[in-house]
Amino acid sequence: MARPRKGKMVCQLPEVNNFGPFGLTDKMKFLTMTVEEYESIRLMDHEGLTQEESAVKMGISRSTFQKIYDDARKKMAKCLVEGYRLVIQGGDYKICHESDGLKPCRHKGCCRRRQLDGQ
């Protein structure tokens, strides 16, 4: 029997979830990036957190975070090099303020981070 999947914590859904080259056609190839893969890119590359900090923020192990992050980077590279359209949707995630019943997060001031830091 497969192990049940655990929802990863994310701060919020992306504001824009569809990216692609100009001159899109109906036959354009596309890749789907999960919301947790997007969150891993946001935390590491946009917020500048370490893998360990990012894993804690998402409520997962560092090795799980590394796999999610590697998958996301491969998808982004394929989209850039081969001209695929990127769609961000789906996955196993929880919006942090919804699962904790706390105030909506503000990225760097995320309620989940304040809770984990003991503030």
Summary of the structure (lengths in Angstrom):
residues: 119
radius of gyration: 15.3
end to end distance: 39.6
largest distance: 50.6
contacts: 317
relative contact order: 0.24
helix: 47%
strand: 13%
